[in-house]
């Protein structure tokens, strides 16, 4: 009976190992990338709002270029998150 139980535990450990690696190297960096995107986008919106308030413009526009610029924040924070995982040896 023990011979039947042991292989199931090995398969279970492989599944847990896969999900742990998936979570560590994909989900955690993705969350930090979303934080970077939100940080860059918020900073961009604050600067645009400030310039709108002090200038004589009658409109406030958020372009696709603003979102693309915020993607730089996503990419940079995502890469930093991946490198931190490698550095920590997880």
C-alpha positions as CSV (number, residue, x, y, z in Angstrom):
1,X,0.0,0.0,0.0
2,X,2.8,2.4,0.7
3,X,4.2,1.9,-2.8
4,X,0.9,3.3,-4.2
5,X,0.9,6.4,-2.0
6,X,4.5,7.5,-2.6
7,X,4.2,8.1,-6.4
8,X,1.1,10.2,-5.8
9,X,3.1,12.4,-3.4
10,X,5.9,12.8,-6.0
11,X,3.4,14.0,-8.6
12,X,1.8,16.3,-6.1
13,X,5.2,17.8,-5.3
14,X,5.8,18.4,-9.0
15,X,2.5,20.2,-9.4
16,X,3.3,22.3,-6.3
17,X,6.7,23.0,-7.7
18,X,5.3,24.1,-11.1
19,X,2.8,26.4,-9.5
20,X,5.3,27.9,-7.2
21,X,7.7,28.6,-10.1
22,X,4.8,30.0,-12.1
23,X,3.7,32.3,-9.2
24,X,7.3,33.3,-8.4
25,X,8.6,34.1,-11.9
26,X,5.4,35.3,-13.6
27,X,2.7,36.4,-11.3
28,X,4.8,38.4,-8.8
29,X,6.8,40.3,-11.5
30,X,3.5,40.9,-13.3
31,X,2.0,42.5,-10.2
32,X,5.1,44.7,-9.8
33,X,4.8,45.6,-13.5
34,X,1.2,46.7,-12.9
35,X,2.4,48.8,-10.0
36,X,5.0,50.4,-12.3
37,X,2.4,51.1,-15.0
38,X,0.1,52.7,-12.4
39,X,3.0,54.7,-11.0
40,X,4.0,56.1,-14.4
41,X,0.4,56.7,-15.5
42,X,-0.5,58.5,-12.3
43,X,2.7,60.7,-12.5
44,X,1.9,61.5,-16.1
45,X,-1.7,62.4,-15.2
46,X,-0.6,64.6,-12.3
47,X,1.8,66.5,-14.5
48,X,-0.8,66.9,-17.3
49,X,-3.4,68.1,-14.8
50,X,-0.9,70.6,-13.3
51,X,0.0,71.9,-16.7
52,X,-3.7,72.2,-17.7
53,X,-4.4,74.2,-14.5
54,X,-1.6,76.7,-15.0
55,X,-1.8,77.1,-18.8
56,X,-4.5,78.6,-21.0
57,X,-5.6,75.3,-22.6
58,X,-9.3,74.5,-22.8
59,X,-9.0,70.8,-23.1
60,X,-7.4,67.8,-21.3
61,X,-6.4,64.9,-23.5
62,X,-4.8,61.5,-22.6
63,X,-3.3,60.1,-25.8
64,X,-2.3,56.6,-26.7
65,X,1.3,57.8,-26.4
66,X,0.7,58.5,-22.7
67,X,-0.3,54.8,-22.2
68,X,2.7,53.7,-24.3
69,X,4.9,55.8,-22.1
70,X,3.4,54.1,-19.0
71,X,4.2,50.7,-20.5
72,X,7.8,51.7,-20.0
73,X,7.1,51.7,-16.3
74,X,5.4,48.3,-16.6
75,X,8.4,46.8,-18.5
76,X,11.0,48.3,-16.2
77,X,9.3,47.2,-12.9
78,X,8.5,43.7,-14.5
79,X,12.2,43.2,-15.3
80,X,13.3,44.4,-11.9
81,X,10.9,41.9,-10.3
82,X,12.3,39.0,-12.3
83,X,15.9,40.0,-11.4
84,X,15.0,40.2,-7.8
85,X,13.6,36.7,-7.9
86,X,16.9,35.4,-9.4
87,X,18.9,37.4,-6.9
88,X,16.9,35.9,-4.0
89,X,17.4,32.4,-5.4
90,X,13.7,31.5,-5.2
